[in-house]
Amino acid sequence: MNKAIIGRKAGMTQVFTAEGKVIPVTVIEAGPCPVVQIKTVEKDGYAALKLGFDEAKEKSLNKAELGQFKKANVKPCKVLKEFRLEDVASYTVGAEIKADVFAAGDKVDVHGVSKGHGYSGVIKRWNQHRLKETHGVGPVHREPGSMGANSSPSRVFKNKHLAGQYGVENVTVQNLEIVRVDTERNCLLIKGSVPGPNGSVVTINDTVK
């Protein structure tokens, strides 16, 4: 992995190829991301870049958070993420990484936080079947079913699919293709869908596959 950027999911649309085929794409406002810190193998034991995204007011950060931005001489950012890269020699602290770091045809991994569905039942959360709607079944038909409450095992096994919090978890979609890079608007058009609601922050980097 040698390229990475932070962006914001704008939404989905579609583009047409020269042959007239329709490609569904997700539009991501990628960067600009200032380089806040460069970590090296000699000093830190590994090579990495710390990137910022989305300008923030100074009063919204504490002294420790503000200090690293002042040291790098960059404006404070709301989002701060670290990316392990193979080579960081070509980067300098304070430089801005924009969407043009990627090109059309590049394969990328997109990381985001999935949409939240709240406390959900087993049908919505795990795609389980409804119970039969016949005599003797009920009064509800969306129950999880038997819990094994006999003499054996007389307990519920760990990791049983039950109702609970659904969504709001880290999701990575791998091997997506960049269809177009809009340098004027600083946007990436990525084929297919990416995790998270519109307006959520995502990270994009070279695919690991």
Secondary structure by P-SEA (a helix, b strand, c coil): ccccbbbbbccccccccccbbbbbbbbbbccccccccccccccccbbbbbbbccccccccccaaaaaaaaaaccccccbbbbbbcccccccccccccccccccccccbbbbbbccccccccccccccccccccccccccccccccccccccccccccccccccccccccccccccccccccccccbbbbbcccccccccbbbbbccccc
